[in-house]
Amino acid sequence: MPHDTADCTGETGRRADTAHVSSAVIDPPRTDEVSRSDSLRDVAWSRAGAIAVVLAGAPSTRAMRFSVRVGLLLAGSLTIAVAVAVTLWNGLGPGPLDVFIGAVRVRSGLPLGPAVWLVVGSMIVAAWLLGRRPGPGTLISPLIVGAAMQATASGLSSVAVPDALAVRVAIHLLAVGAIGIGAGALIVSRLGAGSGELLAAAASDRSGRPEPRARMAIELSWLAVGVVLGGPVGLGTVLLALTIGPAVAVGHRIVDGAVSLTDARSVAYLAAANDG
């Protein structure tokens, strides 16, 4: 019995040592780096949980996101309207599409707003036939653009145009950049791209060409037909035709990046609130 007791005692000691070694191997002492890693992982899980809770159970947040999308649609449409009106006021020549719209006005006698609606509606139908279905924003935006463009053009008619050609070129290029930002806002809203972007995307799908190149080809086509039909043309027309495709691509990246940054900050705020 004493021998058995000694064996048991020895076995118990060995097991304790083994358990101590195993514990040391499996659960090594935490260093500062490991602690920081665990802390970051905990925060990441907490943010993921916050996002899941918000998306699953907060209709107010979903409504807020939809409100942001509607805001992007309205802001993009108004930005495009004002920028196009500036190109018309600047006197260097409107963009290719506006050359065509000008030709339609000359031939039909339509005011600016209805002429815009007619041409843009035709573009939407063409894009739809080529396989790109319009969204609600695609249908709503032209109504906003047409009315806002006519109002802005009327307001600018009393403002003197700069005499310096360099200043007018700079204004024209800034307006083209603003059109790109506005178009980017329409795309990021996901309520439906603008008619020009929709048609360019449809042409890109069919031809296999990059979308900026497809956009340039379409713009040059508007220009050629508009000139033949008697639309106004000038240096600004060429500038816009050559730069509108890249402007839309850059504008899309800028707006998308800004919205993504805002979303990231909102997630961080929700995570902090959830942790608190």
Secondary structure, DSSP 4 states (H G I P E B T S, - for coil): -HHHHHHHHHHHHHHHHHHHHHHHHHSPPPPHHHHHHHHHHHHHHHHHHHHHHHHHH-HHHHHHHHHHHHHHHHHHHHHHHHHHHHHHHH-S---HHHHHHHHHHHHH---HHHHHHHHHHHHHHHHHHTT----HHHHHHHHHHHHHHHHHHHHHTTSPPPS-HHHHHHHHHHHHHHHHHHHHHHHHHTS---HHHHHHHHHHHHH---HHHHHHHHHHHHHHHHHHTT----HHHHHHHHHHHHHHHHHHHHHHHHHHHHHHHHHHHHHHHHH-
